[in-house]
Amino acid sequence: MQKTLLGLCGAVLAVLFASMMLAVARRRADPGGPPAFQASTKMDYLWAAIPWLMIIASIIPAARRILAGS
């Protein structure tokens, strides 16, 4: 049961991450683009990736404990 829930959470995380990256890519490709400032694609992706890296870093110990207990 715990492995199933862990897999489900991982799938949800992957879908959310992919949708966020797609939104960033679409925004960057929009000809209207961001208003009146010089945007950096690298910074957009970095600012999108930092929270996900924090989430993944916090999930790793919990996943290890769940998998070790099964």
C-alpha positions in Angstrom: 0.0 0.0 0.0 2.8 2.4 0.9 4.7 1.7 -2.3 1.5 2.3 -4.3 1.0 5.7 -2.6 4.7 6.6 -3.1 4.4 5.7 -6.8 1.2 7.8 -7.1 2.8 10.8 -5.4 5.8 10.4 -7.8 3.5 10.4 -10.8 1.7 13.5 -9.6 5.0 15.2 -9.0 6.2 14.3 -12.5 3.0 15.6 -14.1 3.2 18.9 -12.1 6.8 19.4 -13.0 6.2 18.8 -16.7 3.2 21.1 -16.8 5.2 23.9 -15.0 8.1 23.5 -17.4 5.7 23.5 -20.4 4.1 26.7 -19.1 7.6 28.4 -18.8 8.5 27.3 -22.3 5.2 28.5 -23.8 5.5 31.9 -22.0 9.0 32.2 -23.4 7.8 31.4 -26.9 4.9 33.9 -26.7 5.6 36.7 -29.2 3.8 39.2 -26.8 6.4 38.0 -24.3 7.2 39.6 -21.0 6.6 43.3 -20.7 9.3 45.9 -20.8 12.2 44.0 -19.3 15.0 41.7 -20.6 14.0 38.2 -19.5 16.5 35.4 -19.3 15.4 31.9 -20.3 18.0 30.4 -18.0 16.8 32.4 -15.1 13.1 31.4 -15.8 14.0 27.7 -15.8 16.2 28.2 -12.7 13.5 29.9 -10.7 11.1 27.1 -11.8 13.5 24.3 -10.9 14.6 25.5 -7.4 11.3 24.8 -5.6 11.1 21.3 -7.3 14.7 20.5 -6.2 13.7 21.5 -2.6 10.6 19.2 -2.8 12.7 16.3 -4.2 15.3 16.8 -1.5 12.6 16.5 1.2 11.0 13.5 -0.4 14.1 11.4 -0.6 14.4 10.6 3.1 10.7 9.8 3.4 10.8 7.5 0.4 13.8 5.7 1.7 12.1 5.1 5.0 8.9 3.9 3.3 10.8 1.5 1.1 13.0 0.2 4.0 9.9 -0.5 6.1 8.2 -2.6 3.5 
